[in-house]
Amino acid sequence: MSSNDTKHVQTELNEDEYERFRQFANEHGLSVKEASHEALVEWIERQQQADPNDPAFTVLDDLEDESLPASVATDAREEADLVEEWDGSDESFTLADDPSAQS
């Protein structure tokens, strides 16, 4: 890799941050430069992973938990029962709790 293929990244740390970072690098047998590179690459990879707590991922769970009635399967079965019990006449029918059924 030639120097033309690399970019330099610079940041500032306060005295305490630098000392903690330098000591951490030293404990892992790395120079500050090597540790900086590893830290940045690892941070990028971690940010690119899907975060299960991201609202984009939890919105479907929320809809499932809150919007759907607890008895979805039961409702479907009862609807099928209503159809079976219908006598087949040409008159239309509405469910009793339908406001438009009040006539």
C-alpha positions in Angstrom: 0.0 0.0 0.0 1.6 3.2 -1.1 1.3 6.5 0.9 -1.2 7.7 -1.8 -3.6 4.9 -0.8 -3.8 6.1 2.8 -5.5 9.0 4.5 -4.5 10.6 7.8 -7.0 11.2 10.5 -6.3 13.5 13.4 -8.1 14.2 16.6 -7.4 15.8 20.0 -7.6 14.2 23.4 -7.3 15.9 26.7 -4.4 14.9 29.0 -6.5 12.2 30.8 -7.9 10.7 27.7 -4.5 10.5 26.0 -2.9 8.9 29.1 -5.7 6.3 29.3 -5.4 5.6 25.6 -1.6 5.4 25.6 -1.7 3.1 28.6 -4.3 0.9 27.0 -2.2 0.7 23.8 0.9 -0.1 25.7 -0.9 -2.9 27.6 -1.9 -4.5 24.3 1.6 -4.2 22.8 0.5 -1.5 20.4 1.8 1.9 19.5 -0.6 4.8 19.9 -0.8 4.9 16.1 -1.6 1.2 15.8 -4.2 1.4 18.6 -5.8 4.4 17.0 -6.2 2.5 13.7 -7.7 -0.5 15.4 -10.0 1.6 17.5 -11.3 3.5 14.4 -11.8 0.3 12.3 -13.6 -1.5 15.2 -15.8 1.6 15.8 -16.8 1.7 12.1 -17.7 -2.0 12.0 -19.7 -1.7 15.2 -21.7 1.2 13.9 -22.4 -0.6 10.7 -23.9 -3.6 12.5 -27.7 -3.7 12.8 -28.7 -2.3 16.2 -31.7 -4.4 17.4 -32.8 -1.4 19.5 -33.0 0.9 16.5 -36.5 2.3 16.1 -36.5 1.0 12.5 -36.3 -2.6 13.9 -38.6 -2.2 16.9 -41.5 -0.5 15.1 -42.9 -3.8 13.7 -42.7 -5.4 17.2 -44.5 -2.4 18.6 -47.2 -2.7 16.0 -47.5 -6.5 16.7 -47.7 -6.0 20.4 -50.0 -2.9 20.6 -52.1 -2.6 17.5 -53.4 -6.1 16.9 -56.0 -7.5 19.2 -54.9 -10.3 21.5 -57.5 -12.5 19.9 -56.7 -12.3 16.2 -57.0 -16.0 15.7 -60.2 -16.2 17.7 -61.7 -13.3 15.7 -60.9 -15.1 12.5 -62.6 -18.3 13.8 -65.6 -16.4 14.9 -65.9 -14.7 11.6 -65.9 -18.1 9.9 -68.6 -19.2 12.3 -70.7 -16.2 11.4 -70.4 -17.1 7.7 -71.4 -20.7 8.3 -74.4 -19.6 10.4 -75.6 -17.2 7.7 -78.8 -18.6 6.2 -77.9 -17.6 2.7 -80.7 -15.1 2.0 -80.1 -12.2 -0.3 -80.4 -9.7 2.6 -77.2 -8.1 3.6 -76.2 -8.3 7.3 -73.9 -6.3 9.5 -72.3 -7.1 12.8 -74.3 -5.9 15.8 -71.5 -3.6 17.0 -71.3 -1.8 13.7 -72.7 1.8 14.3 -74.4 1.8 10.8 -76.5 -1.2 11.9 -78.5 1.1 14.2 -81.6 1.8 12.1 
